[in-house]
Amino acid sequence: LTPDRRSYLKLGEMLKDAIIRFRNLPYHIFFNAQEKTSTDDDEEGNTLVETHPELSPAPRSVLLSATNVIGRIYVRETEKEVKGVTRKIMERRMLLGSFPKYVSGNRFEELKAVEIIPPQGALQGFLDRIYGEKNSDPSAG
C-alpha cells in the first residue's frame, strides 16, 4: 500500500514535532541517520553535490537547525608509532566543521573541524569538552 501525499505530509509534520520534543528533553540527545547524496543545479548551471542525513526536506531542515552538533563519522587509515614500531591503524573521526560536500558543523568553539574519536570513553570525553566536566551530566545541578 503506497501512502498518498496527504499521509506523507502528515508524517513529515509528526517527525518535525518529534525532533523538537526530543531536542527539548533535559538530556544529551543524539540523532543518527543514514547518509544520502543529492545533486542539484544552481542558478548558474553548476551541479552541486551534497551529502546530508537521509530525511525528507522539511524534517531535515528542522533537524539541522535544532541541533548544536552535526557530525559525520568516518574511518581513516593512519600510522601510529607504538614502542618504536610504526603500525597502521584505523582511526575513527568525526567531521564537525563546515565542508562543501557534507552537511556538518557545530556551535562550540571548543571543537575542531575534525575530531579524532578515541576508542574508550569517547562519548563522555566529547561531552566534557563541549559542556565542561561538571556540566556533562544533564541531570547534575
Buried (B, 14 or more C-beta within 10 A) or exposed (E): EEEEEEEEEEEBEEBBEEBEEBBEEEEBBEEEEEEEEEEEEEEEEEEEEBBBBEBEEEBBEBBBEBBBBBBBEEEEEEEEEEEEEEEEEEBBBBBBBEBEEBBBBBEEEEBEEBBEBEEEEBEEBBBBBBBEEEEBBEEEE
